[in-house]
Amino acid sequence: MSIKSLLLIFISVLLSASGQCFLKMGAVRQSPIINIRLCPSFILALLNPYVMIGLVLYLLSALFWIKALGLVDLSLAYPFIAVGIIITMVFSAFFLGEKITAMRIAGTLVIALGLVLVARS
């Protein structure tokens, strides 16, 4: 796998993990500028700035992913999605204040080991 392919995959996964954090922030915060009584809840969610940013990050992630898939086999690229689990866990601890338990860290290390095995195949 080339450096370019790895970079595209990593950027895609990083954007996706970032999008998850923004979606989470949007899920727990309501936008004060929108009249809740006039908007159904799904529209209210879509109009939340955090949700909007999260969706844009997902779109950008998809664009990088599509480019990466043009360069490598899906069966090789897809396991790298597991990197997103690791990044999301780290982001959730630092940016959302979530607690990371020893069991979560152990599970994430198992995922990382699997990723290394697939990458070496």
Phi and psi restraints in degrees (range 20) as a CNS / XPLOR table:
assign (resid 1 and name C) (resid 2 and name N)
       (resid 2 and name CA) (resid 2 and name C) 1.0 -79.7 20.0 2
assign (resid 2 and name N) (resid 2 and name CA)
       (resid 2 and name C) (resid 3 and name N) 1.0 162.2 20.0 2
assign (resid 2 and name C) (resid 3 and name N)
       (resid 3 and name CA) (resid 3 and name C) 1.0 -60.7 20.0 2
assign (resid 3 and name N) (resid 3 and name CA)
       (resid 3 and name C) (resid 4 and name N) 1.0 -39.7 20.0 2
assign (resid 3 and name C) (resid 4 and name N)
       (resid 4 and name CA) (resid 4 and name C) 1.0 -60.1 20.0 2
assign (resid 4 and name N) (resid 4 and name CA)
       (resid 4 and name C) (resid 5 and name N) 1.0 -44.8 20.0 2
assign (resid 4 and name C) (resid 5 and name N)
       (resid 5 and name CA) (resid 5 and name C) 1.0 -62.9 20.0 2
assign (resid 5 and name N) (resid 5 and name CA)
       (resid 5 and name C) (resid 6 and name N) 1.0 -46.3 20.0 2
assign (resid 5 and name C) (resid 6 and name N)
       (resid 6 and name CA) (resid 6 and name C) 1.0 -61.3 20.0 2
assign (resid 6 and name N) (resid 6 and name CA)
       (resid 6 and name C) (resid 7 and name N) 1.0 -40.7 20.0 2
assign (resid 6 and name C) (resid 7 and name N)
       (resid 7 and name CA) (resid 7 and name C) 1.0 -64.1 20.0 2
assign (resid 7 and name N) (resid 7 and name CA)
       (resid 7 and name C) (resid 8 and name N) 1.0 -44.5 20.0 2
assign (resid 7 and name C) (resid 8 and name N)
       (resid 8 and name CA) (resid 8 and name C) 1.0 -61.3 20.0 2
assign (resid 8 and name N) (resid 8 and name CA)
       (resid 8 and name C) (resid 9 and name N) 1.0 -42.9 20.0 2
assign (resid 8 and name C) (resid 9 and name N)
       (resid 9 and name CA) (resid 9 and name C) 1.0 -64.7 20.0 2
assign (resid 9 and name N) (resid 9 and name CA)
       (resid 9 and name C) (resid 10 and name N) 1.0 -45.8 20.0 2
assign (resid 9 and name C) (resid 10 and name N)
       (resid 10 and name CA) (resid 10 and name C) 1.0 -63.2 20.0 2
assign (resid 10 and name N) (resid 10 and name CA)
       (resid 10 and name C) (resid 11 and name N) 1.0 -42.5 20.0 2
assign (resid 10 and name C) (resid 11 and name N)
       (resid 11 and name CA) (resid 11 and name C) 1.0 -62.4 20.0 2
assign (resid 11 and name N) (resid 11 and name CA)
       (resid 11 and name C) (resid 12 and name N) 1.0 -43.1 20.0 2
assign (resid 11 and name C) (resid 12 and name N)
       (resid 12 and name CA) (resid 12 and name C) 1.0 -59.8 20.0 2
assign (resid 12 and name N) (resid 12 and name CA)
       (resid 12 and name C) (resid 13 and name N) 1.0 -46.3 20.0 2
assign (resid 12 and name C) (resid 13 and name N)
       (resid 13 and name CA) (resid 13 and name C) 1.0 -67.3 20.0 2
assign (resid 13 and name N) (resid 13 and name CA)
       (resid 13 and name C) (resid 14 and name N) 1.0 -39.9 20.0 2
assign (resid 13 and name C) (resid 14 and name N)
       (resid 14 and name CA) (resid 14 and name C) 1.0 -63.5 20.0 2
assign (resid 14 and name N) (resid 14 and name CA)
       (resid 14 and name C) (resid 15 and name N) 1.0 -43.2 20.0 2
assign (resid 14 and name C) (resid 15 and name N)
       (resid 15 and name CA) (resid 15 and name C) 1.0 -64.1 20.0 2
assign (resid 15 and name N) (resid 15 and name CA)
       (resid 15 and name C) (resid 16 and name N) 1.0 -40.2 20.0 2
assign (resid 15 and name C) (resid 16 and name N)
       (resid 16 and name CA) (resid 16 and name C) 1.0 -63.9 20.0 2
assign (resid 16 and name N) (resid 16 and name CA)
       (resid 16 and name C) (resid 17 and name N) 1.0 -45.0 20.0 2
assign (resid 16 and name C) (resid 17 and name N)
       (resid 17 and name CA) (resid 17 and name C) 1.0 -63.5 20.0 2
assign (resid 17 and name N) (resid 17 and name CA)
       (resid 17 and name C) (resid 18 and name N) 1.0 -40.1 20.0 2
assign (resid 17 and name C) (resid 18 and name N)
       (resid 18 and name CA) (resid 18 and name C) 1.0 -63.2 20.0 2
assign (resid 18 and name N) (resid 18 and name CA)
       (resid 18 and name C) (resid 19 and name N) 1.0 -41.8 20.0 2
assign (resid 18 and name C) (resid 19 and name N)
       (resid 19 and name CA) (resid 19 and name C) 1.0 -59.3 20.0 2
assign (resid 19 and name N) (resid 19 and name CA)
       (resid 19 and name C) (resid 20 and name N) 1.0 -39.7 20.0 2
assign (resid 19 and name C) (resid 20 and name N)
       (resid 20 and name CA) (resid 20 and name C) 1.0 -59.3 20.0 2
assign (resid 20 and name N) (resid 20 and name CA)
       (resid 20 and name C) (resid 21 and name N) 1.0 -44.0 20.0 2
assign (resid 20 and name C) (resid 21 and name N)
       (resid 21 and name CA) (resid 21 and name C) 1.0 -63.8 20.0 2
assign (resid 21 and name N) (resid 21 and name CA)
       (resid 21 and name C) (resid 22 and name N) 1.0 -42.5 20.0 2
assign (resid 21 and name C) (resid 22 and name N)
       (resid 22 and name CA) (resid 22 and name C) 1.0 -66.8 20.0 2
assign (resid 22 and name N) (resid 22 and name CA)
       (resid 22 and name C) (resid 23 and name N) 1.0 -38.2 20.0 2
assign (resid 22 and name C) (resid 23 and name N)
       (resid 23 and name CA) (resid 23 and name C) 1.0 -63.2 20.0 2
assign (resid 23 and name N) (resid 23 and name CA)
       (resid 23 and name C) (resid 24 and name N) 1.0 -39.8 20.0 2
assign (resid 23 and name C) (resid 24 and name N)
       (resid 24 and name CA) (resid 24 and name C) 1.0 -62.9 20.0 2
assign (resid 24 and name N) (resid 24 and name CA)
       (resid 24 and name C) (resid 25 and name N) 1.0 -44.9 20.0 2
assign (resid 24 and name C) (resid 25 and name N)
       (resid 25 and name CA) (resid 25 and name C) 1.0 -61.4 20.0 2
assign (resid 25 and name N) (resid 25 and name CA)
       (resid 25 and name C) (resid 26 and name N) 1.0 -39.5 20.0 2
assign (resid 25 and name C) (resid 26 and name N)
       (resid 26 and name CA) (resid 26 and name C) 1.0 -67.6 20.0 2
assign (resid 26 and name N) (resid 26 and name CA)
       (resid 26 and name C) (resid 27 and name N) 1.0 -31.3 20.0 2
assign (resid 26 and name C) (resid 27 and name N)
       (resid 27 and name CA) (resid 27 and name C) 1.0 -70.5 20.0 2
assign (resid 27 and name N) (resid 27 and name CA)
       (resid 27 and name C) (resid 28 and name N) 1.0 -26.2 20.0 2
assign (resid 27 and name C) (resid 28 and name N)
       (resid 28 and name CA) (resid 28 and name C) 1.0 -104.1 20.0 2
assign (resid 28 and name N) (resid 28 and name CA)
       (resid 28 and name C) (resid 29 and name N) 1.0 -5.6 20.0 2
assign (resid 28 and name C) (resid 29 and name N)
       (resid 29 and name CA) (resid 29 and name C) 1.0 -121.4 20.0 2
assign (resid 29 and name N) (resid 29 and name CA)
       (resid 29 and name C) (resid 30 and name N) 1.0 135.3 20.0 2
assign (resid 29 and name C) (resid 30 and name N)
       (resid 30 and name CA) (resid 30 and name C) 1.0 -100.3 20.0 2
assign (resid 30 and name N) (resid 30 and name CA)
       (resid 30 and name C) (resid 31 and name N) 1.0 141.9 20.0 2
assign (resid 30 and name C) (resid 31 and name N)
       (resid 31 and name CA) (resid 31 and name C) 1.0 -74.4 20.0 2
assign (resid 31 and name N) (resid 31 and name CA)
       (resid 31 and name C) (resid 32 and name N) 1.0 123.5 20.0 2
assign (resid 31 and name C) (resid 32 and name N)
       (resid 32 and name CA) (resid 32 and name C) 1.0 -73.4 20.0 2
assign (resid 32 and name N) (resid 32 and name CA)
       (resid 32 and name C) (resid 33 and name N) 1.0 -12.3 20.0 2
assign (resid 32 and name C) (resid 33 and name N)
       (resid 33 and name CA) (resid 33 and name C) 1.0 -89.2 20.0 2
assign (resid 33 and name N) (resid 33 and name CA)
       (resid 33 and name C) (resid 34 and name N) 1.0 -3.4 20.0 2
assign (resid 33 and name C) (resid 34 and name N)
       (resid 34 and name CA) (resid 34 and name C) 1.0 -110.4 20.0 2
assign (resid 34 and name N) (resid 34 and name CA)
       (resid 34 and name C) (resid 35 and name N) 1.0 133.4 20.0 2
assign (resid 34 and name C) (resid 35 and name N)
       (resid 35 and name CA) (resid 35 and name C) 1.0 -75.1 20.0 2
assign (resid 35 and name N) (resid 35 and name CA)
       (resid 35 and name C) (resid 36 and name N) 1.0 110.3 20.0 2
assign (resid 35 and name C) (resid 36 and name N)
       (resid 36 and name CA) (resid 36 and name C) 1.0 -62.4 20.0 2
assign (resid 36 and name N) (resid 36 and name CA)
       (resid 36 and name C) (resid 37 and name N) 1.0 -35.5 20.0 2
assign (resid 36 and name C) (resid 37 and name N)
       (resid 37 and name CA) (resid 37 and name C) 1.0 -67.8 20.0 2
assign (resid 37 and name N) (resid 37 and name CA)
       (resid 37 and name C) (resid 38 and name N) 1.0 -23.6 20.0 2
assign (resid 37 and name C) (resid 38 and name N)
       (resid 38 and name CA) (resid 38 and name C) 1.0 -94.5 20.0 2
assign (resid 38 and name N) (resid 38 and name CA)
       (resid 38 and name C) (resid 39 and name N) 1.0 -9.3 20.0 2
assign (resid 38 and name C) (resid 39 and name N)
       (resid 39 and name CA) (resid 39 and name C) 1.0 -119.5 20.0 2
assign (resid 39 and name N) (resid 39 and name CA)
       (resid 39 and name C) (resid 40 and name N) 1.0 132.4 20.0 2
assign (resid 39 and name C) (resid 40 and name N)
       (resid 40 and name CA) (resid 40 and name C) 1.0 -61.8 20.0 2
assign (resid 40 and name N) (resid 40 and name CA)
       (resid 40 and name C) (resid 41 and name N) 1.0 156.8 20.0 2
assign (resid 40 and name C) (resid 41 and name N)
       (resid 41 and name CA) (resid 41 and name C) 1.0 -60.8 20.0 2
assign (resid 41 and name N) (resid 41 and name CA)
       (resid 41 and name C) (resid 42 and name N) 1.0 -36.1 20.0 2
assign (resid 41 and name C) (resid 42 and name N)
       (resid 42 and name CA) (resid 42 and name C) 1.0 -70.2 20.0 2
assign (resid 42 and name N) (resid 42 and name CA)
       (resid 42 and name C) (resid 43 and name N) 1.0 -34.4 20.0 2
assign (resid 42 and name C) (resid 43 and name N)
       (resid 43 and name CA) (resid 43 and name C) 1.0 -69.9 20.0 2
assign (resid 43 and name N) (resid 43 and name CA)
       (resid 43 and name C) (resid 44 and name N) 1.0 -41.5 20.0 2
assign (resid 43 and name C) (resid 44 and name N)
       (resid 44 and name CA) (resid 44 and name C) 1.0 -57.7 20.0 2
assign (resid 44 and name N) (resid 44 and name CA)
       (resid 44 and name C) (resid 45 and name N) 1.0 -42.5 20.0 2
assign (resid 44 and name C) (resid 45 and name N)
       (resid 45 and name CA) (resid 45 and name C) 1.0 -63.8 20.0 2
assign (resid 45 and name N) (resid 45 and name CA)
       (resid 45 and name C) (resid 46 and name N) 1.0 -43.0 20.0 2
assign (resid 45 and name C) (resid 46 and name N)
       (resid 46 and name CA) (resid 46 and name C) 1.0 -67.5 20.0 2
assign (resid 46 and name N) (resid 46 and name CA)
       (resid 46 and name C) (resid 47 and name N) 1.0 -27.8 20.0 2
assign (resid 46 and name C) (resid 47 and name N)
       (resid 47 and name CA) (resid 47 and name C) 1.0 -85.0 20.0 2
assign (resid 47 and name N) (resid 47 and name CA)
       (resid 47 and name C) (resid 48 and name N) 1.0 -7.1 20.0 2
assign (resid 47 and name C) (resid 48 and name N)
       (resid 48 and name CA) (resid 48 and name C) 1.0 -68.7 20.0 2
assign (resid 48 and name N) (resid 48 and name CA)
       (resid 48 and name C) (resid 49 and name N) 1.0 127.8 20.0 2
assign (resid 48 and name C) (resid 49 and name N)
       (resid 49 and name CA) (resid 49 and name C) 1.0 -57.2 20.0 2
assign (resid 49 and name N) (resid 49 and name CA)
       (resid 49 and name C) (resid 50 and name N) 1.0 -37.0 20.0 2
assign (resid 49 and name C) (resid 50 and name N)
       (resid 50 and name CA) (resid 50 and name C) 1.0 -65.4 20.0 2
assign (resid 50 and name N) (resid 50 and name CA)
       (resid 50 and name C) (resid 51 and name N) 1.0 -41.0 20.0 2
assign (resid 50 and name C) (resid 51 and name N)
       (resid 51 and name CA) (resid 51 and name C) 1.0 -65.7 20.0 2
assign (resid 51 and name N) (resid 51 and name CA)
       (resid 51 and name C) (resid 52 and name N) 1.0 -41.7 20.0 2
assign (resid 51 and name C) (resid 52 and name N)
       (resid 52 and name CA) (resid 52 and name C) 1.0 -58.9 20.0 2
assign (resid 52 and name N) (resid 52 and name CA)
       (resid 52 and name C) (resid 53 and name N) 1.0 -46.8 20.0 2
assign (resid 52 and name C) (resid 53 and name N)
       (resid 53 and name CA) (resid 53 and name C) 1.0 -62.3 20.0 2
assign (resid 53 and name N) (resid 53 and name CA)
       (resid 53 and name C) (resid 54 and name N) 1.0 -43.1 20.0 2
assign (resid 53 and name C) (resid 54 and name N)
       (resid 54 and name CA) (resid 54 and name C) 1.0 -59.2 20.0 2
assign (resid 54 and name N) (resid 54 and name CA)
       (resid 54 and name C) (resid 55 and name N) 1.0 -42.6 20.0 2
assign (resid 54 and name C) (resid 55 and name N)
       (resid 55 and name CA) (resid 55 and name C) 1.0 -68.2 20.0 2
assign (resid 55 and name N) (resid 55 and name CA)
       (resid 55 and name C) (resid 56 and name N) 1.0 -38.4 20.0 2
assign (resid 55 and name C) (resid 56 and name N)
       (resid 56 and name CA) (resid 56 and name C) 1.0 -63.4 20.0 2
assign (resid 56 and name N) (resid 56 and name CA)
       (resid 56 and name C) (resid 57 and name N) 1.0 -42.5 20.0 2
assign (resid 56 and name C) (resid 57 and name N)
       (resid 57 and name CA) (resid 57 and name C) 1.0 -61.9 20.0 2
assign (resid 57 and name N) (resid 57 and name CA)
       (resid 57 and name C) (resid 58 and name N) 1.0 -39.6 20.0 2
assign (resid 57 and name C) (resid 58 and name N)
       (resid 58 and name CA) (resid 58 and name C) 1.0 -62.2 20.0 2
assign (resid 58 and name N) (resid 58 and name CA)
       (resid 58 and name C) (resid 59 and name N) 1.0 -41.9 20.0 2
assign (resid 58 and name C) (resid 59 and name N)
       (resid 59 and name CA) (resid 59 and name C) 1.0 -62.0 20.0 2
assign (resid 59 and name N) (resid 59 and name CA)
       (resid 59 and name C) (resid 60 and name N) 1.0 -46.5 20.0 2
assign (resid 59 and name C) (resid 60 and name N)
       (resid 60 and name CA) (resid 60 and name C) 1.0 -61.7 20.0 2
assign (resid 60 and name N) (resid 60 and name CA)
       (resid 60 and name C) (resid 61 and name N) 1.0 -40.4 20.0 2
assign (resid 60 and name C) (resid 61 and name N)
       (resid 61 and name CA) (resid 61 and name C) 1.0 -58.6 20.0 2
assign (resid 61 and name N) (resid 61 and name CA)
       (resid 61 and name C) (resid 62 and name N) 1.0 -44.3 20.0 2
assign (resid 61 and name C) (resid 62 and name N)
       (resid 62 and name CA) (resid 62 and name C) 1.0 -62.8 20.0 2
assign (resid 62 and name N) (resid 62 and name CA)
       (resid 62 and name C) (resid 63 and name N) 1.0 -38.2 20.0 2
assign (resid 62 and name C) (resid 63 and name N)
       (resid 63 and name CA) (resid 63 and name C) 1.0 -65.4 20.0 2
assign (resid 63 and name N) (resid 63 and name CA)
       (resid 63 and name C) (resid 64 and name N) 1.0 -43.4 20.0 2
assign (resid 63 and name C) (resid 64 and name N)
       (resid 64 and name CA) (resid 64 and name C) 1.0 -65.4 20.0 2
assign (resid 64 and name N) (resid 64 and name CA)
       (resid 64 and name C) (resid 65 and name N) 1.0 -37.6 20.0 2
assign (resid 64 and name C) (resid 65 and name N)
       (resid 65 and name CA) (resid 65 and name C) 1.0 -64.2 20.0 2
assign (resid 65 and name N) (resid 65 and name CA)
       (resid 65 and name C) (resid 66 and name N) 1.0 -43.6 20.0 2
assign (resid 65 and name C) (resid 66 and name N)
       (resid 66 and name CA) (resid 66 and name C) 1.0 -60.4 20.0 2
assign (resid 66 and name N) (resid 66 and name CA)
       (resid 66 and name C) (resid 67 and name N) 1.0 -43.7 20.0 2
assign (resid 66 and name C) (resid 67 and name N)
       (resid 67 and name CA) (resid 67 and name C) 1.0 -62.0 20.0 2
assign (resid 67 and name N) (resid 67 and name CA)
       (resid 67 and name C) (resid 68 and name N) 1.0 -43.0 20.0 2
assign (resid 67 and name C) (resid 68 and name N)
       (resid 68 and name CA) (resid 68 and name C) 1.0 -62.6 20.0 2
assign (resid 68 and name N) (resid 68 and name CA)
       (resid 68 and name C) (resid 69 and name N) 1.0 -41.4 20.0 2
assign (resid 68 and name C) (resid 69 and name N)
       (resid 69 and name CA) (resid 69 and name C) 1.0 -66.1 20.0 2
assign (resid 69 and name N) (resid 69 and name CA)
       (resid 69 and name C) (resid 70 and name N) 1.0 -22.2 20.0 2
assign (resid 69 and name C) (resid 70 and name N)
       (resid 70 and name CA) (resid 70 and name C) 1.0 -71.9 20.0 2
assign (resid 70 and name N) (resid 70 and name CA)
       (resid 70 and name C) (resid 71 and name N) 1.0 -14.1 20.0 2
assign (resid 70 and name C) (resid 71 and name N)
       (resid 71 and name CA) (resid 71 and name C) 1.0 -108.8 20.0 2
assign (resid 71 and name N) (resid 71 and name CA)
       (resid 71 and name C) (resid 72 and name N) 1.0 -25.7 20.0 2
assign (resid 71 and name C) (resid 72 and name N)
       (resid 72 and name CA) (resid 72 and name C) 1.0 -133.4 20.0 2
assign (resid 72 and name N) (resid 72 and name CA)
       (resid 72 and name C) (resid 73 and name N) 1.0 161.6 20.0 2
assign (resid 72 and name C) (resid 73 and name N)
       (resid 73 and name CA) (resid 73 and name C) 1.0 -65.4 20.0 2
assign (resid 73 and name N) (resid 73 and name CA)
       (resid 73 and name C) (resid 74 and name N) 1.0 142.4 20.0 2
assign (resid 73 and name C) (resid 74 and name N)
       (resid 74 and name CA) (resid 74 and name C) 1.0 -60.1 20.0 2
assign (resid 74 and name N) (resid 74 and name CA)
       (resid 74 and name C) (resid 75 and name N) 1.0 -39.7 20.0 2
assign (resid 74 and name C) (resid 75 and name N)
       (resid 75 and name CA) (resid 75 and name C) 1.0 -64.6 20.0 2
assign (resid 75 and name N) (resid 75 and name CA)
       (resid 75 and name C) (resid 76 and name N) 1.0 -22.1 20.0 2
assign (resid 75 and name C) (resid 76 and name N)
       (resid 76 and name CA) (resid 76 and name C) 1.0 -89.3 20.0 2
assign (resid 76 and name N) (resid 76 and name CA)
       (resid 76 and name C) (resid 77 and name N) 1.0 -39.3 20.0 2
assign (resid 76 and name C) (resid 77 and name N)
       (resid 77 and name CA) (resid 77 and name C) 1.0 -74.3 20.0 2
assign (resid 77 and name N) (resid 77 and name CA)
       (resid 77 and name C) (resid 78 and name N) 1.0 -40.7 20.0 2
assign (resid 77 and name C) (resid 78 and name N)
       (resid 78 and name CA) (resid 78 and name C) 1.0 -60.2 20.0 2
assign (resid 78 and name N) (resid 78 and name CA)
       (resid 78 and name C) (resid 79 and name N) 1.0 -38.7 20.0 2
assign (resid 78 and name C) (resid 79 and name N)
       (resid 79 and name CA) (resid 79 and name C) 1.0 -58.8 20.0 2
assign (resid 79 and name N) (resid 79 and name CA)
       (resid 79 and name C) (resid 80 and name N) 1.0 -21.3 20.0 2
assign (resid 79 and name C) (resid 80 and name N)
       (resid 80 and name CA) (resid 80 and name C) 1.0 -69.6 20.0 2
assign (resid 80 and name N) (resid 80 and name CA)
       (resid 80 and name C) (resid 81 and name N) 1.0 -12.1 20.0 2
assign (resid 80 and name C) (resid 81 and name N)
       (resid 81 and name CA) (resid 81 and name C) 1.0 -59.0 20.0 2
assign (resid 81 and name N) (resid 81 and name CA)
       (resid 81 and name C) (resid 82 and name N) 1.0 -26.7 20.0 2
assign (resid 81 and name C) (resid 82 and name N)
       (resid 82 and name CA) (resid 82 and name C) 1.0 -60.9 20.0 2
assign (resid 82 and name N) (resid 82 and name CA)
       (resid 82 and name C) (resid 83 and name N) 1.0 -26.6 20.0 2
assign (resid 82 and name C) (resid 83 and name N)
       (resid 83 and name CA) (resid 83 and name C) 1.0 -60.0 20.0 2
assign (resid 83 and name N) (resid 83 and name CA)
       (resid 83 and name C) (resid 84 and name N) 1.0 -33.5 20.0 2
assign (resid 83 and name C) (resid 84 and name N)
       (resid 84 and name CA) (resid 84 and name C) 1.0 -61.1 20.0 2
assign (resid 84 and name N) (resid 84 and name CA)
       (resid 84 and name C) (resid 85 and name N) 1.0 -33.7 20.0 2
assign (resid 84 and name C) (resid 85 and name N)
       (resid 85 and name CA) (resid 85 and name C) 1.0 -64.6 20.0 2
assign (resid 85 and name N) (resid 85 and name CA)
       (resid 85 and name C) (resid 86 and name N) 1.0 -43.2 20.0 2
assign (resid 85 and name C) (resid 86 and name N)
       (resid 86 and name CA) (resid 86 and name C) 1.0 -66.0 20.0 2
assign (resid 86 and name N) (resid 86 and name CA)
       (resid 86 and name C) (resid 87 and name N) 1.0 -48.9 20.0 2
assign (resid 86 and name C) (resid 87 and name N)
       (resid 87 and name CA) (resid 87 and name C) 1.0 -63.2 20.0 2
assign (resid 87 and name N) (resid 87 and name CA)
       (resid 87 and name C) (resid 88 and name N) 1.0 -42.4 20.0 2
assign (resid 87 and name C) (resid 88 and name N)
       (resid 88 and name CA) (resid 88 and name C) 1.0 -62.8 20.0 2
assign (resid 88 and name N) (resid 88 and name CA)
       (resid 88 and name C) (resid 89 and name N) 1.0 -39.7 20.0 2
assign (resid 88 and name C) (resid 89 and name N)
       (resid 89 and name CA) (resid 89 and name C) 1.0 -63.0 20.0 2
assign (resid 89 and name N) (resid 89 and name CA)
       (resid 89 and name C) (resid 90 and name N) 1.0 -44.4 20.0 2
assign (resid 89 and name C) (resid 90 and name N)
       (resid 90 and name CA) (resid 90 and name C) 1.0 -65.5 20.0 2
assign (resid 90 and name N) (resid 90 and name CA)
       (resid 90 and name C) (resid 91 and name N) 1.0 -46.3 20.0 2
assign (resid 90 and name C) (resid 91 and name N)
       (resid 91 and name CA) (resid 91 and name C) 1.0 -60.1 20.0 2
assign (resid 91 and name N) (resid 91 and name CA)
       (resid 91 and name C) (resid 92 and name N) 1.0 -42.0 20.0 2
assign (resid 91 and name C) (resid 92 and name N)
       (resid 92 and name CA) (resid 92 and name C) 1.0 -64.4 20.0 2
assign (resid 92 and name N) (resid 92 and name CA)
       (resid 92 and name C) (resid 93 and name N) 1.0 -32.1 20.0 2
assign (resid 92 and name C) (resid 93 and name N)
       (resid 93 and name CA) (resid 93 and name C) 1.0 -72.0 20.0 2
assign (resid 93 and name N) (resid 93 and name CA)
       (resid 93 and name C) (resid 94 and name N) 1.0 -47.7 20.0 2
assign (resid 93 and name C) (resid 94 and name N)
       (resid 94 and name CA) (resid 94 and name C) 1.0 -76.5 20.0 2
assign (resid 94 and name N) (resid 94 and name CA)
       (resid 94 and name C) (resid 95 and name N) 1.0 -42.5 20.0 2
assign (resid 94 and name C) (resid 95 and name N)
       (resid 95 and name CA) (resid 95 and name C) 1.0 -97.3 20.0 2
assign (resid 95 and name N) (resid 95 and name CA)
       (resid 95 and name C) (resid 96 and name N) 1.0 -23.9 20.0 2
assign (resid 95 and name C) (resid 96 and name N)
       (resid 96 and name CA) (resid 96 and name C) 1.0 -111.4 20.0 2
assign (resid 96 and name N) (resid 96 and name CA)
       (resid 96 and name C) (resid 97 and name N) 1.0 -6.5 20.0 2
assign (resid 96 and name C) (resid 97 and name N)
       (resid 97 and name CA) (resid 97 and name C) 1.0 72.7 20.0 2
assign (resid 97 and name N) (resid 97 and name CA)
       (resid 97 and name C) (resid 98 and name N) 1.0 20.6 20.0 2
assign (resid 97 and name C) (resid 98 and name N)
       (resid 98 and name CA) (resid 98 and name C) 1.0 -75.9 20.0 2
assign (resid 98 and name N) (resid 98 and name CA)
       (resid 98 and name C) (resid 99 and name N) 1.0 147.8 20.0 2
assign (resid 98 and name C) (resid 99 and name N)
       (resid 99 and name CA) (resid 99 and name C) 1.0 -84.9 20.0 2
assign (resid 99 and name N) (resid 99 and name CA)
       (resid 99 and name C) (resid 100 and name N) 1.0 136.0 20.0 2
assign (resid 99 and name C) (resid 100 and name N)
       (resid 100 and name CA) (resid 100 and name C) 1.0 -108.9 20.0 2
assign (resid 100 and name N) (resid 100 and name CA)
       (resid 100 and name C) (resid 101 and name N) 1.0 116.1 20.0 2
assign (resid 100 and name C) (resid 101 and name N)
       (resid 101 and name CA) (resid 101 and name C) 1.0 -86.0 20.0 2
assign (resid 101 and name N) (resid 101 and name CA)
       (resid 101 and name C) (resid 102 and name N) 1.0 165.6 20.0 2
assign (resid 101 and name C) (resid 102 and name N)
       (resid 102 and name CA) (resid 102 and name C) 1.0 -61.7 20.0 2
assign (resid 102 and name N) (resid 102 and name CA)
       (resid 102 and name C) (resid 103 and name N) 1.0 -36.3 20.0 2
assign (resid 102 and name C) (resid 103 and name N)
       (resid 103 and name CA) (resid 103 and name C) 1.0 -65.8 20.0 2
assign (resid 103 and name N) (resid 103 and name CA)
       (resid 103 and name C) (resid 104 and name N) 1.0 -39.3 20.0 2
assign (resid 103 and name C) (resid 104 and name N)
       (resid 104 and name CA) (resid 104 and name C) 1.0 -65.7 20.0 2
assign (resid 104 and name N) (resid 104 and name CA)
       (resid 104 and name C) (resid 105 and name N) 1.0 -40.7 20.0 2
assign (resid 104 and name C) (resid 105 and name N)
       (resid 105 and name CA) (resid 105 and name C) 1.0 -64.4 20.0 2
assign (resid 105 and name N) (resid 105 and name CA)
       (resid 105 and name C) (resid 106 and name N) 1.0 -43.4 20.0 2
assign (resid 105 and name C) (resid 106 and name N)
       (resid 106 and name CA) (resid 106 and name C) 1.0 -61.1 20.0 2
assign (resid 106 and name N) (resid 106 and name CA)
       (resid 106 and name C) (resid 107 and name N) 1.0 -44.7 20.0 2
assign (resid 106 and name C) (resid 107 and name N)
       (resid 107 and name CA) (resid 107 and name C) 1.0 -62.6 20.0 2
assign (resid 107 and name N) (resid 107 and name CA)
       (resid 107 and name C) (resid 108 and name N) 1.0 -39.8 20.0 2
assign (resid 107 and name C) (resid 108 and name N)
       (resid 108 and name CA) (resid 108 and name C) 1.0 -66.5 20.0 2
assign (resid 108 and name N) (resid 108 and name CA)
       (resid 108 and name C) (resid 109 and name N) 1.0 -37.3 20.0 2
assign (resid 108 and name C) (resid 109 and name N)
       (resid 109 and name CA) (resid 109 and name C) 1.0 -65.2 20.0 2
assign (resid 109 and name N) (resid 109 and name CA)
       (resid 109 and name C) (resid 110 and name N) 1.0 -36.4 20.0 2
assign (resid 109 and name C) (resid 110 and name N)
       (resid 110 and name CA) (resid 110 and name C) 1.0 -63.8 20.0 2
assign (resid 110 and name N) (resid 110 and name CA)
       (resid 110 and name C) (resid 111 and name N) 1.0 -42.4 20.0 2
assign (resid 110 and name C) (resid 111 and name N)
       (resid 111 and name CA) (resid 111 and name C) 1.0 -61.0 20.0 2
assign (resid 111 and name N) (resid 111 and name CA)
       (resid 111 and name C) (resid 112 and name N) 1.0 -44.7 20.0 2
assign (resid 111 and name C) (resid 112 and name N)
       (resid 112 and name CA) (resid 112 and name C) 1.0 -61.9 20.0 2
assign (resid 112 and name N) (resid 112 and name CA)
       (resid 112 and name C) (resid 113 and name N) 1.0 -40.5 20.0 2
assign (resid 112 and name C) (resid 113 and name N)
       (resid 113 and name CA) (resid 113 and name C) 1.0 -61.8 20.0 2
assign (resid 113 and name N) (resid 113 and name CA)
       (resid 113 and name C) (resid 114 and name N) 1.0 -43.2 20.0 2
assign (resid 113 and name C) (resid 114 and name N)
       (resid 114 and name CA) (resid 114 and name C) 1.0 -61.0 20.0 2
assign (resid 114 and name N) (resid 114 and name CA)
       (resid 114 and name C) (resid 115 and name N) 1.0 -39.0 20.0 2
assign (resid 114 and name C) (resid 115 and name N)
       (resid 115 and name CA) (resid 115 and name C) 1.0 -63.4 20.0 2
assign (resid 115 and name N) (resid 115 and name CA)
       (resid 115 and name C) (resid 116 and name N) 1.0 -42.8 20.0 2
assign (resid 115 and name C) (resid 116 and name N)
       (resid 116 and name CA) (resid 116 and name C) 1.0 -61.9 20.0 2
assign (resid 116 and name N) (resid 116 and name CA)
       (resid 116 and name C) (resid 117 and name N) 1.0 -43.5 20.0 2
assign (resid 116 and name C) (resid 117 and name N)
       (resid 117 and name CA) (resid 117 and name C) 1.0 -62.2 20.0 2
assign (resid 117 and name N) (resid 117 and name CA)
       (resid 117 and name C) (resid 118 and name N) 1.0 -42.7 20.0 2
assign (resid 117 and name C) (resid 118 and name N)
       (resid 118 and name CA) (resid 118 and name C) 1.0 -67.4 20.0 2
assign (resid 118 and name N) (resid 118 and name CA)
       (resid 118 and name C) (resid 119 and name N) 1.0 -41.2 20.0 2
assign (resid 118 and name C) (resid 119 and name N)
       (resid 119 and name CA) (resid 119 and name C) 1.0 -63.7 20.0 2
assign (resid 119 and name N) (resid 119 and name CA)
       (resid 119 and name C) (resid 120 and name N) 1.0 -30.0 20.0 2
assign (resid 119 and name C) (resid 120 and name N)
       (resid 120 and name CA) (resid 120 and name C) 1.0 -83.9 20.0 2
assign (resid 120 and name N) (resid 120 and name CA)
       (resid 120 and name C) (resid 121 and name N) 1.0 -7.4 20.0 2
